[in-house]
Amino acid sequence: MAEWLEVEVVLAWPDRIERRHLRLPDGATVLAAAEASGLLEGVEGAGLAVFGREVGVDQPLEHGDRVEILRPLLEDPKSRRRRRAGR
């Protein structure tokens, strides 16, 4: 097993797109990567995913993973579709 992991952390919102390539110690978690990237600063209520699948903050990372910082939902997607369909 390698001593280091190389991962990418991505924040992609409509008005802001940033990415960081990081080298972290083996056993690092999703939260550790997001915090080390500096992209969580000033972001409240964001979720975390690895390759598009939402995961817990204590999920261990593997070499080559892409951690995604998900923007908080402003509205439930199902409710929004129902409202639009009712028009």
N, CA, C and O atoms as a MOPAC input file, in Angstrom:
PM7 MOZYME 1SCF
protein

 N      0.83800 1    -1.18000 1     0.00000 1
 C      0.00000 1     0.00000 1     0.00000 1
 C      0.88200 1     1.24400 1     0.00000 1
 O      1.89200 1     1.29200 1     0.70300 1
 N      0.51000 1     2.23200 1    -0.77400 1
 C      1.29600 1     3.45900 1    -0.87600 1
 C      1.17900 1     4.29300 1     0.39800 1
 O      0.19000 1     4.20200 1     1.12500 1
 N      2.20100 1     5.10300 1     0.65500 1
 C      2.17300 1     5.99400 1     1.80900 1
 C      1.36200 1     7.25100 1     1.52400 1
 O      0.88100 1     7.91200 1     2.44400 1
 N      1.21300 1     7.57700 1     0.24000 1
 C      0.52100 1     8.80700 1    -0.15900 1
 C     -0.58200 1     8.51400 1    -1.15800 1
 O     -0.51000 1     7.56100 1    -1.93500 1
 N     -1.59800 1     9.35000 1    -1.11900 1
 C     -2.69000 1     9.29600 1    -2.08500 1
 C     -2.67900 1    10.59500 1    -2.88000 1
 O     -2.44600 1    11.66800 1    -2.32400 1
 N     -2.92400 1    10.49900 1    -4.14600 1
 C     -3.12300 1    11.70700 1    -4.94500 1
 C     -4.58600 1    11.74400 1    -5.31300 1
 O     -5.10900 1    10.81700 1    -5.93200 1
 N     -5.25200 1    12.83700 1    -4.92500 1
 C     -6.68300 1    12.99800 1    -5.17400 1
 C     -6.93000 1    14.39100 1    -5.73700 1
 O     -6.06900 1    15.27000 1    -5.68500 1
 N     -8.12100 1    14.56100 1    -6.27000 1
 C     -8.54600 1    15.85500 1    -6.79300 1
 C     -9.79200 1    16.26700 1    -6.01800 1
 O    -10.66700 1    15.44300 1    -5.75300 1
 N     -9.86700 1    17.54300 1    -5.65800 1
 C    -11.05300 1    18.09200 1    -5.00200 1
 C    -11.63200 1    19.14000 1    -5.93700 1
 O    -10.91800 1    20.02400 1    -6.41000 1
 N    -12.93900 1    19.03700 1    -6.20100 1
 C    -13.59200 1    19.91800 1    -7.16600 1
 C    -14.79100 1    20.59500 1    -6.52000 1
 O    -15.58200 1    19.96500 1    -5.81800 1
 N    -14.90500 1    21.88300 1    -6.77100 1
 C    -16.09200 1    22.64900 1    -6.40400 1
 C    -16.60200 1    23.23700 1    -7.70900 1
 O    -15.92800 1    24.06900 1    -8.31600 1
 N    -17.78300 1    22.81600 1    -8.14800 1
 C    -18.32800 1    23.28200 1    -9.43100 1
 C    -19.74600 1    23.77400 1    -9.21600 1
 O    -20.69700 1    22.99300 1    -9.21800 1
 N    -19.87500 1    25.07800 1    -9.03000 1
 C    -21.17400 1    25.71500 1    -8.85400 1
 C    -21.40500 1    26.62100 1   -10.04800 1
 O    -20.45700 1    26.91600 1   -10.77600 1
 N    -22.62400 1    27.07000 1   -10.27500 1
 C    -22.89900 1    27.88700 1   -11.46100 1
 C    -21.98400 1    29.10900 1   -11.59700 1
 O    -21.61700 1    29.49100 1   -12.70800 1
 N    -21.62300 1    29.71100 1   -10.47900 1
 C    -20.81900 1    30.93400 1   -10.53300 1
 C    -19.36400 1    30.73600 1   -10.11800 1
 O    -18.61000 1    31.70500 1   -10.03300 1
 N    -18.96500 1    29.50500 1    -9.86100 1
 C    -17.62000 1    29.26200 1    -9.33100 1
 C    -17.18300 1    27.83800 1    -9.64800 1
 O    -17.87000 1    26.87700 1    -9.30000 1
 N    -16.04900 1    27.71200 1   -10.30200 1
 C    -15.48300 1    26.38600 1   -10.57700 1
 C    -14.01700 1    26.41200 1   -10.16100 1
 O    -13.22600 1    27.22100 1   -10.64700 1
 N    -13.68000 1    25.51500 1    -9.25900 1
 C    -12.29800 1    25.42500 1    -8.79500 1
 C    -11.93700 1    23.96800 1    -8.58900 1
 O    -12.79400 1    23.13700 1    -8.28700 1
 N    -10.65200 1    23.66700 1    -8.75500 1
 C    -10.17400 1    22.31400 1    -8.48700 1
 C     -8.78800 1    22.38500 1    -7.88300 1
 O     -8.00500 1    23.29300 1    -8.16400 1
 N     -8.51200 1    21.40800 1    -7.05200 1
 C     -7.20400 1    21.29800 1    -6.40900 1
 C     -6.73600 1    19.85400 1    -6.51800 1
 O     -7.51200 1    18.92500 1    -6.29100 1
 N     -5.48200 1    19.67000 1    -6.86200 1
 C     -4.85000 1    18.35100 1    -6.83600 1
 C     -4.05200 1    18.28700 1    -5.54600 1
 O     -3.24100 1    19.16900 1    -5.26200 1
 N     -4.28400 1    17.24400 1    -4.77100 1
 C     -3.65300 1    17.13000 1    -3.45800 1
 C     -2.91900 1    15.80900 1    -3.30700 1
 O     -3.25900 1    14.80000 1    -3.92500 1
 N     -1.91600 1    15.85500 1    -2.47600 1
 C     -1.19600 1    14.64800 1    -2.07100 1
 C     -1.39800 1    14.53300 1    -0.56600 1
 O     -0.94400 1    15.38300 1     0.20000 1
 N     -2.08400 1    13.47000 1    -0.15200 1
 C     -2.46400 1    13.28600 1     1.24900 1
 C     -1.91900 1    11.96300 1     1.76300 1
 O     -1.63700 1    11.05600 1     0.98000 1
 N     -1.77200 1    11.85000 1     3.07400 1
 C     -1.30600 1    10.58400 1     3.63400 1
 C     -2.32100 1     9.46700 1     3.41000 1
 O     -3.52800 1     9.70700 1     3.38400 1
 N     -1.82400 1     8.26000 1     3.25000 1
 C     -2.68600 1     7.09400 1     3.09600 1
 C     -3.64900 1     7.02900 1     4.27900 1
 O     -3.24600 1     7.25300 1     5.42000 1
 N     -4.91200 1     6.72500 1     4.01300 1
 C     -5.92600 1     6.66200 1     5.06300 1
 C     -6.68900 1     7.96600 1     5.23800 1
 O     -7.56500 1     8.05500 1     6.09900 1
 N     -6.37200 1     8.98200 1     4.43700 1
 C     -7.07200 1    10.26200 1     4.52800 1
 C     -8.54700 1    10.08100 1     4.17000 1
 O     -8.90800 1     9.21000 1     3.37900 1
 N     -9.38000 1    10.91700 1     4.76500 1
 C    -10.81800 1    10.83900 1     4.54400 1
 C    -11.28800 1    11.92300 1     3.57000 1
 O    -10.54700 1    12.84000 1     3.21600 1
 N    -12.53500 1    11.78200 1     3.15700 1
 C    -13.14900 1    12.76100 1     2.26200 1
 C    -13.11900 1    14.14700 1     2.90200 1
 O    -12.77600 1    15.12800 1     2.24300 1
 N    -13.47500 1    14.23100 1     4.17700 1
 C    -13.47700 1    15.52600 1     4.86000 1
 C    -12.06700 1    16.11100 1     4.93900 1
 O    -11.89000 1    17.31400 1     4.74800 1
 N    -11.07600 1    15.28800 1     5.21300 1
 C     -9.69300 1    15.76900 1     5.28600 1
 C     -9.26100 1    16.37000 1     3.95500 1
 O     -8.58200 1    17.39600 1     3.92800 1
 N     -9.64900 1    15.74000 1     2.85400 1
 C     -9.29500 1    16.25200 1     1.52600 1
 C     -9.99700 1    17.56900 1     1.25100 1
 O     -9.38200 1    18.51600 1     0.75900 1
 N    -11.29200 1    17.63100 1     1.57000 1
 C    -12.04900 1    18.86100 1     1.32100 1
 C    -11.49000 1    20.01800 1     2.14300 1
 O    -11.37300 1    21.13700 1     1.64400 1
 N    -11.14600 1    19.75100 1     3.39400 1
 C    -10.58000 1    20.80200 1     4.23800 1
 C     -9.18800 1    21.21100 1     3.75700 1
 O     -8.86900 1    22.40000 1     3.73900 1
 N     -8.36200 1    20.25100 1     3.37000 1
 C     -7.01000 1    20.55400 1     2.90400 1
 C     -7.02700 1    21.37100 1     1.61500 1
 O     -6.09200 1    22.12400 1     1.34200 1
 N     -8.08100 1    21.22400 1     0.82800 1
 C     -8.17000 1    21.96800 1    -0.43400 1
 C     -8.40400 1    23.45400 1    -0.22000 1
 O     -8.06500 1    24.27100 1    -1.07500 1
 N     -8.98700 1    23.80400 1     0.92600 1
 C     -9.32900 1    25.20200 1     1.18200 1
 C    -10.62500 1    25.62600 1     0.51100 1
 O    -11.03100 1    26.78100 1     0.64500 1
 N    -11.27900 1    24.73100 1    -0.20200 1
 C    -12.49400 1    25.08200 1    -0.93300 1
 C    -13.74400 1    25.08800 1    -0.06100 1
 O    -14.79200 1    25.57100 1    -0.49100 1
 N    -13.65200 1    24.56500 1     1.14300 1
 C    -14.80400 1    24.56400 1     2.04100 1
 C    -14.96600 1    25.87600 1     2.79900 1
 O    -16.00900 1    26.11200 1     3.41000 1
 N    -13.96000 1    26.72100 1     2.76500 1
 C    -14.03000 1    27.98300 1     3.49400 1
 C    -15.18900 1    28.83200 1     2.99800 1
 O    -15.31400 1    29.08800 1     1.80000 1
 N    -16.03000 1    29.26300 1     3.91700 1
 C    -17.16700 1    30.10300 1     3.56400 1
 C    -18.33600 1    29.35100 1     2.95700 1
 O    -19.31400 1    29.97000 1     2.53900 1
 N    -18.25500 1    28.02300 1     2.89900 1
 C    -19.33100 1    27.21500 1     2.32100 1
 C    -20.06000 1    26.52000 1     3.46900 1
 O    -19.44400 1    25.79300 1     4.24700 1
 N    -21.36300 1    26.74200 1     3.57400 1
 C    -22.14700 1    26.10200 1     4.62400 1
 C    -23.16800 1    25.16000 1     4.02400 1
 O    -23.77900 1    25.46900 1     3.00100 1
 N    -23.35500 1    24.02600 1     4.64600 1
 C    -24.37900 1    23.08300 1     4.22500 1
 C    -24.04700 1    22.27100 1     2.98900 1
 O    -24.93400 1    21.65100 1     2.40200 1
 N    -22.79000 1    22.26300 1     2.58300 1
 C    -22.40400 1    21.52200 1     1.38100 1
 C    -22.30300 1    20.03200 1     1.69300 1
 O    -21.96400 1    19.64100 1     2.81000 1
 N    -22.60000 1    19.21100 1     0.69400 1
 C    -22.41200 1    17.77600 1     0.80500 1
 C    -21.10100 1    17.38600 1     0.15200 1
 O    -20.46000 1    18.20200 1    -0.51000 1
 N    -20.70900 1    16.14800 1     0.33800 1
 C    -19.46600 1    15.65100 1    -0.25700 1
 C    -19.74600 1    14.36600 1    -1.01900 1
 O    -20.54300 1    13.53600 1    -0.58400 1
 N    -19.09000 1    14.21100 1    -2.15000 1
 C    -19.26100 1    13.02300 1    -2.98300 1
 C    -17.90300 1    12.59500 1    -3.52200 1
 O    -16.96500 1    13.38800 1    -3.58700 1
 N    -17.81900 1    11.33200 1    -3.90500 1
 C    -16.65000 1    10.80800 1    -4.60200 1
 C    -17.15800 1    10.28000 1    -5.93600 1
 O    -17.98300 1     9.36800 1    -5.98200 1
 N    -16.66100 1    10.85700 1    -7.00900 1
 C    -17.10300 1    10.50500 1    -8.36100 1
 C    -18.63100 1    10.51000 1    -8.48400 1
 O    -19.21800 1     9.60800 1    -9.08100 1
 N    -19.26700 1    11.54700 1    -7.90800 1
 C    -20.70500 1    11.72700 1    -8.07100 1
 C    -21.58900 1    10.95000 1    -7.11800 1
 O    -22.81200 1    11.08300 1    -7.16900 1
 N    -21.01400 1    10.15800 1    -6.26500 1
 C    -21.80000 1     9.39800 1    -5.28000 1
 C    -21.60500 1    10.01200 1    -3.91200 1
 O    -20.48800 1    10.06500 1    -3.39700 1
 N    -22.70700 1    10.48100 1    -3.31700 1
 C    -22.61500 1    11.10900 1    -2.00500 1
 C    -22.09100 1    10.11000 1    -0.98100 1
 O    -22.52000 1     8.95600 1    -0.94300 1
 N    -21.15600 1    10.57100 1    -0.15100 1
 C    -20.51800 1     9.71200 1     0.85300 1
 C    -20.47100 1    10.44400 1     2.18000 1
 O    -20.69300 1    11.65200 1     2.25400 1
 N    -20.17700 1     9.68900 1     3.22400 1
 C    -20.00100 1    10.28600 1     4.54700 1
 C    -18.64100 1    10.94800 1     4.65800 1
 O    -17.72400 1    10.63800 1     3.89800 1
 N    -18.51900 1    11.85400 1     5.60300 1
 C    -17.27000 1    12.60500 1     5.75700 1
 C    -16.09900 1    11.73100 1     6.17600 1
 O    -14.94700 1    12.09400 1     5.94200 1
 N    -16.37500 1    10.58400 1     6.79100 1
 C    -15.30000 1     9.70800 1     7.25200 1
 C    -14.94100 1     8.61400 1     6.25000 1
 O    -14.19600 1     7.69000 1     6.57500 1
 N    -15.46800 1     8.71900 1     5.03800 1
 C    -15.16600 1     7.75100 1     3.97500 1
 C    -13.67300 1     7.82700 1     3.63300 1
 O    -13.18400 1     8.90000 1     3.27900 1
 N    -12.93900 1     6.71100 1     3.73200 1
 C    -11.51900 1     6.74200 1     3.35000 1
 C    -11.37400 1     6.87700 1     1.83600 1
 O    -12.19100 1     6.36700 1     1.06900 1
 N    -10.33000 1     7.56500 1     1.43200 1
 C    -10.07600 1     7.79500 1     0.01200 1
 C     -9.11700 1     6.76500 1    -0.55700 1
 O     -8.33900 1     6.13800 1     0.16300 1
 N     -9.19800 1     6.61100 1    -1.86600 1
 C     -8.25700 1     5.76600 1    -2.59400 1
 C     -7.49100 1     6.64300 1    -3.57300 1
 O     -7.95800 1     7.71200 1    -3.96500 1
 N     -6.33000 1     6.18500 1    -3.95600 1
 C     -5.50300 1     6.91900 1    -4.91100 1
 C     -6.31300 1     7.20700 1    -6.18100 1
 O     -6.93000 1     6.30100 1    -6.74200 1
 N     -6.31100 1     8.45800 1    -6.62900 1
 C     -6.98900 1     8.83300 1    -7.86300 1
 C     -8.43900 1     9.26400 1    -7.69900 1
 O     -9.08200 1     9.62400 1    -8.68500 1
 N     -8.97200 1     9.23700 1    -6.47400 1
 C    -10.35500 1     9.64500 1    -6.26200 1
 C    -10.56000 1    11.13000 1    -6.57500 1
 O     -9.64000 1    11.94000 1    -6.46200 1
 N    -11.78800 1    11.46000 1    -6.96900 1
 C    -12.18700 1    12.85700 1    -7.16800 1
 C    -13.27100 1    13.17300 1    -6.13800 1
 O    -14.37100 1    12.62200 1    -6.18400 1
 N    -12.94000 1    14.06200 1    -5.21900 1
 C    -13.87900 1    14.49900 1    -4.18900 1
 C    -14.61800 1    15.71500 1    -4.73500 1
 O    -14.00000 1    16.65700 1    -5.23200 1
 N    -15.94000 1    15.68700 1    -4.63800 1
 C    -16.75400 1    16.78500 1    -5.14900 1
 C    -17.48600 1    17.44800 1    -3.99200 1
 O    -18.10900 1    16.77900 1    -3.16700 1
 N    -17.40000 1    18.76300 1    -3.94500 1
 C    -18.13100 1    19.53400 1    -2.94500 1
 C    -19.45600 1    19.91900 1    -3.58800 1
 O    -19.49300 1    20.63200 1    -4.59000 1
 N    -20.55200 1    19.43000 1    -2.98800 1
 C    -21.87500 1    19.61400 1    -3.55900 1
 C    -22.56500 1    20.81300 1    -2.92200 1
 O    -22.57200 1    20.96500 1    -1.70000 1
 N    -23.13800 1    21.65400 1    -3.75700 1
 C    -23.83800 1    22.80900 1    -3.20600 1
 C    -25.11400 1    22.34500 1    -2.51100 1
 O    -25.71800 1    21.34700 1    -2.90300 1
 N    -25.51400 1    23.08000 1    -1.47900 1
 C    -26.73600 1    22.69300 1    -0.77500 1
 C    -27.95400 1    22.91100 1    -1.66800 1
 O    -27.99300 1    23.85100 1    -2.46300 1
 N    -28.93800 1    22.04300 1    -1.53100 1
 C    -30.17000 1    22.19900 1    -2.29900 1
 C    -30.98800 1    23.34200 1    -1.71100 1
 O    -31.19200 1    23.41800 1    -0.50000 1
 N    -31.44400 1    24.21700 1    -2.57600 1
 C    -32.29700 1    25.31100 1    -2.13900 1
 C    -33.75500 1    24.87000 1    -2.08900 1
 O    -34.57400 1    25.45600 1    -1.38100 1
 N    -34.06100 1    23.82300 1    -2.85700 1
 C    -35.41900 1    23.33200 1    -2.93800 1
 C    -35.37600 1    21.85000 1    -3.31100 1
 O    -34.49500 1    21.41700 1    -4.05500 1
 N    -36.31700 1    21.08800 1    -2.79900 1
 C    -36.40300 1    19.67700 1    -3.12800 1
 C    -36.72600 1    19.51500 1    -4.61300 1
 O    -37.72400 1    20.06600 1    -5.07600 1
 N    -35.91200 1    18.77500 1    -5.37400 1
 C    -36.14400 1    18.63300 1    -6.81300 1
 C    -37.51900 1    18.06400 1    -7.16200 1
 O    -38.12100 1    18.47100 1    -8.15600 1
 N    -38.01800 1    17.12700 1    -6.35400 1
 C    -39.33700 1    16.54900 1    -6.63900 1
 C    -40.43100 1    17.60700 1    -6.49500 1
 O    -41.33200 1    17.68500 1    -7.33100 1
 N    -40.35900 1    18.40900 1    -5.45600 1
 C    -41.35300 1    19.46500 1    -5.26200 1
 C    -41.31300 1    20.46200 1    -6.40800 1
 O    -42.35400 1    20.92200 1    -6.87800 1
 N    -40.13000 1    20.78700 1    -6.84700 1
 C    -39.99200 1    21.74400 1    -7.95500 1
 C    -40.61300 1    21.18900 1    -9.23600 1
 O    -41.32400 1    21.90500 1    -9.94200 1
 N    -40.34600 1    19.90800 1    -9.54100 1
 C    -40.95500 1    19.29800 1   -10.73700 1
 C    -42.46500 1    19.27100 1   -10.63400 1
 O    -43.15800 1    19.56000 1   -11.60900 1
 N    -42.98700 1    18.92600 1    -9.46100 1
 C    -44.44800 1    18.90100 1    -9.28600 1
 C    -45.05200 1    20.29000 1    -9.51200 1
 O    -46.09500 1    20.42500 1   -10.15200 1
 N    -44.39600 1    21.30200 1    -8.98900 1
 C    -44.89200 1    22.67600 1    -9.15300 1
 C    -44.87600 1    23.07500 1   -10.63900 1
 O    -45.83300 1    23.67400 1   -11.13000 1
 N    -43.78600 1    22.74100 1   -11.35300 1
 C    -43.70600 1    23.08600 1   -12.76700 1
 C    -44.74900 1    22.31000 1   -13.57200 1
 O    -45.33900 1    22.85200 1   -14.50600 1
 N    -44.97800 1    21.04800 1   -13.21600 1
 C    -45.95700 1    20.22700 1   -13.93900 1
 C    -47.38100 1    20.74200 1   -13.72300 1
 O    -48.24800 1    20.55700 1   -14.57700 1
 N    -47.61500 1    21.38000 1   -12.59300 1
 C    -48.94500 1    21.90000 1   -12.29100 1
 C    -49.29200 1    23.16600 1   -13.04500 1
 O    -50.44100 1    23.60400 1   -13.00900 1
 N    -48.33700 1    23.76000 1   -13.72400 1
 C    -48.59900 1    25.01700 1   -14.46300 1
 C    -49.42600 1    24.76500 1   -15.68800 1
 O    -49.74000 1    25.70100 1   -16.42400 1

